């Protein structure tokens, strides 16, 4: 029953999104400025490499913080009372 409700909900949302009017301003901006701003002729590569650069830097920062947390947990030394438990 739960899967039928969830499947119906996803189907309805997908159909609603399919009929939504799209805004072409962003696509037009990227197509017009890909070569002048990013020096790339392939628009898809420009989007992935240059226009999403800040997103990639943020993801790298998050992974670095997670790695530091794992390192800190590995180096954590508990006192004798905690080790006996």
ZISULWO-V134907 format. One record per residue. N is the residue number from 1. RES is the residue in three letters. PSI is psi in degrees with one decimal (999 if undefined). Layout:
{{N	RES	PSI} {N	RES	PSI}}
This chain:
{{1	UNK	-43.5} {2	UNK	-41.4} {3	UNK	-35.1} {4	UNK	-42.6} {5	UNK	-46.5} {6	UNK	-42.9} {7	UNK	-40.9} {8	UNK	-41.6} {9	UNK	-45.3} {10	UNK	-39.2} {11	UNK	-45.9} {12	UNK	-44.7} {13	UNK	-38.4} {14	UNK	-42.3} {15	UNK	-38.4} {16	UNK	-42.5} {17	UNK	-33.1} {18	UNK	-36.2} {19	UNK	2.7} {20	UNK	139.0} {21	UNK	131.3} {22	UNK	151.3} {23	UNK	121.9} {24	UNK	3.6} {25	UNK	-42.0} {26	UNK	-44.7} {27	UNK	-40.3} {28	UNK	-42.1} {29	UNK	-47.1} {30	UNK	-42.5} {31	UNK	-38.2} {32	UNK	-31.8} {33	UNK	4.7} {34	UNK	-44.3} {35	UNK	-41.4} {36	UNK	-39.1} {37	UNK	-35.5} {38	UNK	-2.4} {39	UNK	38.8} {40	UNK	137.8} {41	UNK	-23.7} {42	UNK	110.9} {43	UNK	-38.2} {44	UNK	-44.3} {45	UNK	-38.1} {46	UNK	-41.8} {47	UNK	-45.6} {48	UNK	-35.3} {49	UNK	-53.5} {50	UNK	-49.9} {51	UNK	-19.8} {52	UNK	18.9} {53	UNK	-40.8} {54	UNK	-38.3} {55	UNK	-40.9} {56	UNK	-38.5} {57	UNK	-38.9} {58	UNK	-41.8} {59	UNK	-39.3} {60	UNK	-40.1} {61	UNK	-42.5} {62	UNK	-43.8} {63	UNK	-36.0} {64	UNK	-43.4} {65	UNK	-41.0} {66	UNK	-40.6} {67	UNK	-39.9} {68	UNK	-37.8} {69	UNK	-42.9} {70	UNK	-42.6} {71	UNK	-43.4} {72	UNK	-39.6} {73	UNK	-35.5} {74	UNK	-34.1} {75	UNK	-2.3} {76	UNK	127.2} {77	UNK	120.6} {78	UNK	153.1} {79	UNK	172.1} {80	UNK	-33.7} {81	UNK	-43.6} {82	UNK	-31.6} {83	UNK	-28.0} {84	UNK	-25.7} {85	UNK	999}}
